[in-house]
């Protein structure tokens, strides 16, 4: 993270919430807070476990973490 007030200070978080908003929230209607909470929980699990990320070489973040740990342990 950069210093306070630097334009890219929270760019990663802003990118995540933009993706959540455009890929999930704008495509669903929620009648209760509980349904919204359950839906966001489900989407975040999908985002981390199954969704392929181009910045990670078309693998999920979980697969990337496992591969990183495996390569670090074998070094």
C-alpha positions in Angstrom: 0.0 0.0 0.0 1.1 3.5 -0.7 1.0 6.6 1.6 -2.3 8.1 2.6 -3.8 10.0 -0.3 -1.9 8.2 -3.0 -4.3 7.4 -5.9 -3.5 3.7 -6.0 -3.6 3.2 -2.2 -6.7 1.0 -2.3 -6.9 0.1 -6.0 -7.1 -3.6 -5.4 -10.1 -3.3 -3.1 -11.8 -0.9 -5.4 -11.3 -3.3 -8.3 -12.8 -6.2 -6.3 -15.9 -4.2 -5.2 -16.4 -2.9 -8.7 -16.3 -6.5 -10.0 -18.8 -7.7 -7.3 -21.1 -4.8 -8.1 -21.1 -5.3 -11.9 -20.9 -9.1 -12.0 -23.3 -9.9 -9.2 -25.2 -7.1 -7.5 -26.6 -5.5 -10.7 -27.8 -8.9 -11.9 -29.8 -9.8 -8.9 -32.7 -8.3 -6.9 -32.6 -8.7 -3.1 -35.7 -8.4 -1.0 -34.0 -8.7 2.4 -30.6 -8.0 3.9 -30.2 -11.7 4.8 -30.6 -12.6 1.1 -28.1 -10.0 0.1 -25.7 -11.3 2.7 -26.1 -14.9 1.7 -25.7 -14.0 -2.0 -22.6 -12.0 -1.5 -21.1 -14.8 0.6 -21.8 -17.2 -2.2 -20.3 -14.9 -4.8 -17.1 -14.3 -2.8 -16.6 -18.0 -2.4 -17.1 -18.4 -6.1 -14.7 -15.5 -6.8 -11.9 -17.0 -4.6 -12.4 -20.7 -5.4 -13.6 -21.1 -8.9 -13.4 -17.9 -10.9 -10.4 -17.7 -13.2 -8.4 -14.6 -13.0 -6.5 -13.4 -16.0 -3.9 -11.6 -13.9 -3.1 -15.0 -12.2 -2.6 -16.9 -15.4 -6.2 -18.1 -15.8 -6.3 -19.9 -12.4 -8.3 -19.2 -9.3 -6.8 -17.3 -6.3 -6.9 -20.5 -4.2 -5.0 -22.5 -6.9 -2.5 -19.6 -7.1 -1.9 -19.6 -3.3 -1.5 -23.4 -3.3 1.0 -23.2 -6.2 2.9 -20.4 -4.5 3.2 -22.3 -1.3 4.3 -25.4 -3.0 7.0 -23.6 -5.0 8.2 -21.8 -1.9 8.5 -25.1 0.1 10.4 -26.8 -2.7 12.9 -24.0 -2.9 
